[in-house]
């Protein structure tokens, strides 16, 4: 249930923010949010997205980290799937993905991105974190 909830939340937020940008911005228009660092803009692209519990007893640390890992993996799957669906909707509707978050320093711009791209990146990070916290059991390693 958790992955599905995250998937739906990401898709709704992603599509709502893109619709708002498309409604209020002209293509390539810039709105400085933090001058010298961050703009909102409207672009499209046809490419791809770019010591806790130290004093606790060992058993409680293990229970905690297994719980965090399982939760992180579930959220990760939902974020990745939600981001993928959000960008797929754009490709099907517009033939390209709508990007509008433009971070930069001076004249050096990071490629513009959107909520779906962010969800995918955070999801991959959570997946890696969850995998590190919950490594495969000895019986699963040979499979």
Secondary structure as UniProt FT lines:
FT   HELIX           2..24
FT   TURN            27..28
FT   STRAND          30..34
FT   TURN            35..37
FT   STRAND          38..45
FT   TURN            52..55
FT   HELIX           58..94
FT   STRAND          97..105
FT   TURN            106..107
FT   STRAND          108..109
FT   HELIX           115..133
FT   HELIX           138..141
//
